[in-house]
Amino acid sequence: MDAVKEIALLCSIKTPEDYFLASSLGITENHFLKDGGFRDVWHFYARYVRDFNKIPPVELIQTNYPKFAPTAAHGEVRYEVEQLHAAYLSRSAYGVLNDNLSDTVSNPTEAITRMIDGLQKIKISLNERSGYLNDSSIYESVYSRYQNVMNGATNGFSGIPTGIEMVDITGQGLQKGELTGFIARPGIGKTALLVKIGVTAWLNGYRVLFVSPEMSKEHIALRSHVVIAQDSGITEFPTYSELMLGKMDYQRLETYKKFLESMDDRWLTLELQEQGSLFTVPQIASQALHHRADIIIVDGVTFIDDAKHAQAKWEQVTNVVQDLKTLATDRGLSVVVSQHAKPGAITKLTDMPQLQDVYMGDKIAQVAERVFAIALAKMDPTRRMVMLWKNRNGINWNRKKEMSFNVNNGDIGRWTDPDSIKAKSELRDYVKGIDLSSSGNGFFDDDDDHDGDDDW
């Protein structure tokens, strides 16, 4: 970078955002010439922004570095940073195309897929924003959640309601920019649980993108229809089994037909790509942007393809989870994922998986704001036990509680046993600001034996 470019860059940095953007593009003091350049000025910028979260005044810079004098003689330079950003994107896009062009003859499908993935990552970067401490959008986000609670919007939750009482009460629903994980052994009902979450969000006016690599769109749709009917109080509605088998009377069939006519397109699902290839996170991000999704639900992160093409399976899962977390943070979306317990870790359907039992899931435990575990309740197929193992931003409460789980009629997520109902009341009081720590009810008792059961 020559001296003209150096001073143009420095003159165009007018806000902390400009500095953070330039830094994110890899601009460091090493880009400035040692002799006759402005390496020391850039270093001064860096320290001042990080210490005071604002750009140093020109007078202060000139006092310390007299040769830096952005006067009219240099011309009016506006946002050299943006020009650098545009050049960076152009070089990146060309690199993606050039790296895969030779493979379009031998394996065109794979080569084009890699091109799309690479270009999608570049497109996502256009929407990324560097954060800083006094960002006005932070207060706007907090105030929006405050209004939701005070005005009774979204059932009085600050976030997106899910219909799963453990989720809604302990974290005020699903929050924007957060990743939430659910773990269970195969066959416990992770898909049904995620459908319930998606339906509840949909009923509250949110747009839902449901990614299910394991189940077809029809199966997801039928499950969601039953839950919507249950939550909407629609009578004479077919059960999930009746919809799957076709065994129902004509009246119930007519009810279902009218129900479908009332549906809109806020509820979205994705299947496997053509020829059995799996979705990648950049492709999911593209769909979310296109459909303006508020919440992304991924039913099984193991089955999402790693756009970085890591060799080891654990590394692939790690990359996918990290990319989903980045997607949630950068886009301000709520992302929900499920993952099963590793083989051999759980021997009984009633055993509750722990964080270390997640199949190749260390990354979920690391980056997710909340991690829930699900197990069968007392060998009752219409009940499940749910536990909150990790809660970074809300109530940290690792107690096993029983909830309804009737996939056939869509009744999922209600706390059912007396202890759970009692705990729900106490949690609601706690959220409202009532101090329970000295009430003697055992709400904050330690789980001394670490089995997840209440030591009341």
N, C-alpha and C positions, 0 to 999 in steps of 0.2 A: 504494500500500500504506500503510495507516494505522499508527500507532504500535503498536497492539495486535497487528496482523499481523506487524509487524517483530520485535517481541520474541518472539512465538510462534515465528517462523521461526528466530531465533537460538538460542532455548532448545532447539529440537528437533534442532539439529545437534550430535550427540554423537560422531560418528565421521568420519574422512576420507571414507568412502563417502557420508555424508549431504551433506557439502559438495560433493563432486564431482557428485552427483545434482542438487542445487540449481543448480549452475553449468551442467550440461548442459541444464537447462530454460530457460536464458537469464537466470537471476537474477544481477544484478551490483549493484555499489554504487549504480548509478543508480536502482535500484528503491526505495532508501531516501530518506526525506525529508531535505532539507538542514537544515532547522531543526526541532529537537526529535526527530529520528529517530536512526537508528543506522548511518548511512553509514560513519562512521569505524570502528565496531566490525566491520562486515562486511569492510572493507578490511584490518583487523588480522587477522581470521580467515584471509583469503586468503593473506596473506604468511606467517603462522605455519604453515599447513598445507603450503604449498609448500616452506618452508625446513626444517621439522622432521617433516613427514609425520604429524602428530598434531594434535588439537584443542587450542587453548590452554586452560590451566586457568581456571576461573571467577575465582579470586582474582586472577590476572594481568590479566584483562580489567577487573575492577572497580577495580584499582589505577590503570590507565590511563584508564578511562572510568567514573567513579563513578556516572553516571546509569543505567548498565546493571546492574541488580540483580535477577536472576531469583529472587525470593523466593516464598514461599507465597502472597503477595498476588496474584500473577499466575495462580495456579492451576497444575495439573499439565497441561502441554501436551505431548502425545506426537506426535512425528513430523509436524509441520506440513509438512515436506518431502513426505511421502507424499500429503498432501491436495492440495498444489500439483501433484504429479505426476498424480494422478487428474483434477484439473480440466484440466490440460494435455491429457491423452489425450482427455477428453470433448470439449473444444473442437476438437481436431484431427479427431476422428471426425466431428463435426457438420459441420466445414468441408469434408471430403471429400465427404460425401453432398450437401451443399447446392450445392457447385460443379458437380456432375454431374447433379443432379436434373432440370434443365430439358432435358437432352439425351436423357432416357429415352424421350421421345415420338418424336423424329426419328430417333435411332440408338440404340435400347435396348441392343444387344449391346456396342457400343463404350463406352457410358456405364457399364454395369454392370461391364465389364472394368476401367475406370479406378477405379470405386469399390472393387472387390476389391483392386486393386493398392495403392491408397492406404491402405485399412484394414489390409492385410497389413503394410505398412511400420510402421504404428502398433503392430501386434501384435508385430513383431520388436523394437521398442524396449522392450517390457515385459521382454525377456530380456537386454537390454544391461547390462553391468556396467562401471563406470569402474575403471581400473586404478590401483594405487598400489604403491610399491616393496616394502613389507614384507608383501604379500598372502600368507597362508599357503598359498593354492592354488598359488602358484608353486613352492614347495618340493614340494608334493604331486605336481605335474606332473613335476618333475625326478626325484623318488624313484620314480615310476611307470615312467619310462623306464629308470632304473637297474635296477629289478627285472626288467624285460623282458629286458634284456641279460644280467644275471647268472643268471637262471633259465632262459635259453634259450627264453623265450616268443617267439612270432612269429619263429621261426628265428634268435633271437639279436639281432634288431633292436629298437631302442628305439621305433620307429614302426610304421606299417602296412606290411608287406612287399608288394612289387609284382610280384616275379618278373622285373623288369628289373634285371639285375645292376648296371648303371651307376647306377641310381637307389638301389638298396638299399645299396650299399657306400658311395657318396659322401655319403649323407645319412641312413643308418640307416633306410631306408624313408621313408614319408610321415609327416610330423609334424602333430599337431593344430594348427589355427589358421594353417596355411600354404597358400599358393597355389603350385602347380607348373604350369609351362607347357611344352608341346611344340610345336615349329614344324617344318614340312616343306612341300615343294611338293605340290600336289594329286596323289593317286594313289600316294604313297609308302607309305601304310599307317597313318595316324594313328589311325583307328578301331580297327584290329586291335590296335595297341599299347595303346590305352586299355582295350579289352576284356580284354587280358591283365592289366593292372593291377587292374581290377575283379574278375576271377575270382580272382586270387591273394589279394586282400583278403577276398573271400567265403569262400574255402577256409580262411582263418585265423580265421573267426568274425565278421567285420565285416559290417555292413549297408551295401549299396552302392546309391546312387541314380545311375543312368546316364541322362543327358539327351542324346539324339541327334536333333537337328533334321533331319539329312540322311538317316538310315537308319531303316527300320521296326523295330518291336519284334521281329518274326520274324527278321530278318537279324541283329540284335544277339544274340538268343537262340541262334541256330544257331552263330554264331561263339563265343559263350561256352561252349556245350556241348562243342565240339571241344577248346577249351583246358582245360576242367575234366577231360575224359576223359584228355587228354595228361598233365596234372599229377597226376592220381589213379592213373595206371598202368592204366587200363581197356583191355583188349585187345579186338580184334574190334569196334572202334568205327568208325562211318562217318566219312569225311573230310568237310570242309565242302562240297566239290564234290558228293559223293554225296548229302548232305542237301539241297542246293539242286536237284539234277537228278533225284533219286529213283532213281538207278542204284546199287543195292546188293543183296547177297544177303539172304535172309530172316533168317539168323542175325544179321547186323549190324543189321537192322531191329529184331529182338527185343532185342538189347543196348541199342539206343537207347530202346526203350519202357520197359525196366526202369530205365534211367538216369533218365528223366523222372519216374518214380514215386517216386524217392528225393530229388528236389529239394525245397527249402523256399523260403520267400518272402523270404529275406534279399537276394536279387538282384532289383533293381527297375529298370524302364526307363520312360521317358516318350517319347511321340511328340509330333508337332505337335498343337496344340489344334484344335478343330473349326473348319471353314471356313478352314483354312489359316493361322490366326493363330499366332504364335510364343509360346513361353513367355517370361515375364519372370522376373527374379531373385526378386521377392517370391513369385511362384507356385512357383518351385523351392524357396525357403526354406520355404514352407508344406508342400510335399510331404515335404521332408527332416524337418521337425518331426513331421509326422503318422506317417511310417514309421520314425522314430528312426534316421535314416541316420548312419553314422560317416564316410562318404566320399562326396563328390559328384563325379561325372565329367561334364564338359560337352564334348561332341564338336563343337567349332566355335563359338567365342564370337560370330562374326559373325552367326550365325543366332538368337541370343537377342535378344528385343525389349527396347528401352530403355524402362523404366518411366517415365523422366523425359521421354520424347518429344522428344529433341533433334532438330534439323533435319538437321545434317550427319552423314554416316555415321561419320566418324572420331570424332565426339563421342559418338555412340551406343555405339560399341565401347568407348570410354574409360569411359563411365558403367557399362556392363555389367561390365567387368573390375574397376572399383573396387568395385562393389556385391558382386561375388563375393568379392573380397578381404575386404570388411567382414563378409560372411556367415561366412567361414572364421574370422576373428578373434573375432567376437562369439559365435558358437556353439561354438567349439572344434572345428570340423570340418576335415578335410583336403579341399581343393578342387583338382581337376586339370582343366586346360583344354587344348584344342588350337587352333591357328590356322595357317593356311597362309601361305606366303610370297607377297609381293605380285607381281603379274604382271610378267614381264620381269626380275625380280631373279635368278632361277635359270634358266640355259639348258640345263643337263645334269641328268639324274636323279642323277648321282653328285656334283653340287655340293652342298656343305654350306651351308645358309642361315645367315646371321649375324643378330645381334639387329636390325640396321637394316633387314633384309629382311622383317621380319614385316609382314603386311598390316594396316595401321591398328593396329599392335600396340605402339606405344611404351609404352602403359600396362602391358602384360604385362612388358616389360623393366624397368619402374620398380618395380612393386609385388610381383612374384612372388619368392618366396624362391629358387627354382631355375628355370632355363630350359634345356631340352635341345633340340638340333636333330637331325633324322634325314635321312639320304640313302641312296640305293641303293649297295650295295657291289659294285664291279667288274662291274656289269651282271648280277649274280646275283640272281634274284628271291627266293631263299630266304635272303638275307643283307641286313643293313642296317648302315650306319655310324651311330654315335651319338656325340654330343659334348655336354659340359656347358659352356655358355657362361657361366652365372652360378650361383653358389652362395653365398647370403648367410650360411647358418648351418652349413656343413659344409666338406668338402674342396673346395677350388677347383682344378679339374683340367680344363683345356680341351685334351683329347686325343681325337682320333677313334679309336674302337675298334669292331671288328666284332662283331655279335651275330647269333644265329639269328633268322630271320623267316619261318617256314613257316606261312602262314595256313591252308593246307589241312589240316595235321595238328596245328596248335596249338602247335608248338615255337617259342616267341618269347622273346627276351630273354637267352639265354645268350651269353656271350662265347665266340667260337669260334676265332679265329686265334691262333697261338702268342704273338704280342706281347700280344694282349689277355688271354690266360690268364695270362701272366707278370705283366702289370700288375694283374690281379685279385688275385693272390697278394700282391703288394706292397701294394696298397690294404688288403687284409684285415689284413696285418701292421701297417700304419700305424694302422688303426682300433684295433687291440689295444694300441697304445702303443709299438711298436718304432720307433726312430729310424732313418729311411732316408736322412736328408739327407747323411750322410757315408759312405754305403756304396759310392759310386762307380758305382751302377747306372743313373744318369741319370733316376731317378724324378722328381726335382724340377728337371730341366733346363728352361731357358726355351725356349719355342717361338719361336726368334729370327725365323723368317720369317713367323710369325703365320698359318700356313695350317692350323693345327690338327693337323699331323702331328708325331709324335715326332721330336725331334732327337737320337736316341740314336746 
